[in-house]
Amino acid sequence: MRDSSAEVSDFEKALRRASTPVDVELSRSLARRAKGPDARMYNMLRYFLGYIDEDFKPVDAPTGKRFRPSMCLMLADAYRSRAKVFEAAIAIELFHNFTLIHDDVEDRDEMRRGKPTVWKLWGVNDAINSGDAQLLLVTERVARAALVPKVGAKLSQALTEAFIEVIEGQHLDFLLATAPIGSEVVNEERYILMTQKKTGALVRVAAEAAGIAAGKDARELAKLRRFGSALGLAFQIADDYASTWSTADETGKDAYSDLREHKRTLPFLLAYSQVKGGEKARLKDLYSKENQLSEPEIREVRSIIDGTDARTYTSARIELYTAQSRTSARSLSVPVETREFLLWLIDVLVPKTAKE
């Protein structure tokens, strides 16, 4: 893969070009609804997506990569199926952001993308209700996707199945977070299943939808699914790695946030399966607390985890899924420049520090 700064810049420009029509459509459609007595609800959604500030005034700031719909549209361009997949791409981005609004309520996260979350600004009731409204807007887009000639039924079915998987994954995440440590549902196998559903399914369908819209055969669709599913797993495990071992300077995010919130991520599960005696009891005690861990407790957890091979194993898992995603990307029946874009995107989403 080429890696000069000029060419990377070209890929970044391509990603922005792909995301622009998504933002134009989302901004336009929500602004059209933000009128009358219920305008406030739609303005909360516009705020969350980055189009207005908390005073509901327009802002001119980056809205994020929108990598799922952008990737979908880039693949669709390669397959010459952009018009057929556009509603699906919008549905995917709306659904992703719906889950984040509710995730922030469930996790009591006060910040998202450097801004106060919806529930923090307007309360839990409005956050849940506005999230529900966004989910219904998703169903509207899925219904439109279903009208695409010849492929609409298959497209809407793939979207719906993936969205259900994400909700199933959220349920498994609840179980993983609340079940007693040491129980049969708190282990690496359940974590991987949860991640395949909660994160991998949406990345998978973003890739698969482009192929479905183009009428591609079962073999090509299988390659797209493998690519997206593996990328989703690598992306999430890399995030777990960063939250355990990376500094704020490296990530731009709250350092050690998963340790502070004693989340049962892959590094913790791997370490817990290896430690014994007093360390095992201490790790269990700390990860069973209701309150966030203090800085000394975070250092203690890190010391215990670093005494195992959790870091090496986590890196190996990231590399495994990254390699699977790369292999599938290279096997796709798309132009060379599209394959190179996908390989670049993998490197962007799975930081190098997480693979070393």
Secondary structure as GFF3:
##gff-version 3
##sequence-region A 1 356
A	DSSP	alpha_helix	5	33	.	.	.	ID=ss1
A	DSSP	alpha_helix	39	49	.	.	.	ID=ss2
A	DSSP	alpha_helix	67	79	.	.	.	ID=ss3
A	DSSP	alpha_helix	82	107	.	.	.	ID=ss4
A	DSSP	beta_strand	111	112	.	.	.	ID=ss5
A	DSSP	beta_strand	115	116	.	.	.	ID=ss6
A	DSSP	alpha_helix	118	122	.	.	.	ID=ss7
A	DSSP	alpha_helix	124	145	.	.	.	ID=ss8
A	DSSP	alpha_helix	152	178	.	.	.	ID=ss9
A	DSSP	alpha_helix	188	195	.	.	.	ID=ss10
A	DSSP	pi_helix	196	200	.	.	.	ID=ss11
A	DSSP	alpha_helix	201	213	.	.	.	ID=ss12
A	DSSP	alpha_helix	218	245	.	.	.	ID=ss13
A	DSSP	alpha_helix	248	251	.	.	.	ID=ss14
A	DSSP	alpha_helix	257	260	.	.	.	ID=ss15
A	DSSP	alpha_helix	266	274	.	.	.	ID=ss16
A	DSSP	alpha_helix	277	286	.	.	.	ID=ss17
A	DSSP	alpha_helix	295	306	.	.	.	ID=ss18
A	DSSP	alpha_helix	310	331	.	.	.	ID=ss19
A	DSSP	alpha_helix	336	349	.	.	.	ID=ss20
A	DSSP	three_ten_helix	352	355	.	.	.	ID=ss21
###
